[in-house]
Amino acid sequence: MRDLLHVFIFEHIAVRGAMVHLDETWRHIRSLRSYPPVVERLLGESIVAAALLASTLKSESSNLLLQMQGEGPLRLLVAECTSDLGLRCTARCDEEIGAAPLNELMRNGRCAITVGTIDEARRYQGVVPLDRPTLAGALEDYMARSEQLETRIVLFADGDAASGLLLQRVPERIDTDGDDWNRAVHMGSTVSADELRLLAPAMLLRRLFPEDDVRLFDGRPLRYRCSCSRERVCGMLTSLGRTEVEQVIAEQGRVEVTCEFCGRSYRFDAADCDRLFG
Ligand SMILES: [Zn+2]
């Protein structure tokens, strides 16, 4: 099965959803950098979550950036899904971390979601405290507090695959009582990693929601993509200022900037610096 995002809507109750399955993309991300197992699993969950949440955006030209920050052994977790469904993620953490709930790995944490096109000066951002033990729980809490949207998210990640399912109560359609939503959540929460991995999406929906009429849209391909470039690093160095950059070159012979997402290094020596500042 390819790496795909599938969106679906329930025809007769006010619920919509999405599902994501990644294997090649996830294996590629795992090959870029190594993290402690607990952080790796959270990264897998976070890129799936970024794709699931991106599917709920009103504008298809928006990028979605998910950021969690806190104090503790895991300081930063970032996942991005671009408007063309390019995914990347990164984390900052201690070298060794034991398994623990998310709100213990990140104490006094915050969860932020930024939505907007890359060139937009004003982006929309919501921030809520991070006080849930799981990533899925933290994002459900974010959607409820920041967006007033009832959402259920199920996430899986292991060494081979990362996958997930999202259900959301549609606010514009109020032709349902809480019972339909609760029933959909109850059924959707039973989904397993194997079902997401092995079953065709249409078959999975029939199995999860046998009583409902669910319309499934064509899958859209997801892939790994890092938007870093030498040009962007030049922009960053320019804003840092000539004095600062020349000082580093004087001390270390060159400036080296490494992309936190893909690990690519960009090097600048004295001649590059002269060209940069003309
Ligand atoms: Zn990069």
Boltz pocket constraint, residues with backbone or C-beta under 6 A from the ligand:
constraints:
  - pocket:
      binder: B
      contacts: [[A, 226], [A, 227], [A, 228], [A, 259], [A, 260], [A, 261], [A, 262], [A, 263], [A, 264]]
      max_distance: 6.0
